[in-house]
Amino acid sequence: MKSVIAAALLIVACRTAPVKEVPASALEDHSGDSMETAIAVPADAPNGGIDFENRWLFDRYGRFRRYFGGTGTNSGRRYDVVKIELPNGEKKTVYFDITENWDHPSS
């Protein structure tokens, strides 16, 4: 009798909640793909945040070449838009939110 109860408890303990299906597109990391997902540059990042941006880009993509960069504003926020080319020829556009860094007085 004890073995039947133990087996029943084991079966109940092993049951899991149903798995919720998630589309693959929802699993993609879209950080920096748009102004809505822009990477925030810390207010105290030196060199106008350029070193922070380059480090973030390298950590994410590896070697890259910047071929365009510019700033702009939208809804009271300031953005740095960087276009890069990867060694395989793939091109990416990455948005950085530089509002806090822009407003931070340099030391």
Beta strands, then each sheet from edge to edge (+ up, - down):
strand 1: 39-40
strand 2: 65-74
strand 3: 77-85
strand 4: 91-97
sheet 1: 1+ 4+ 3- 2+
end
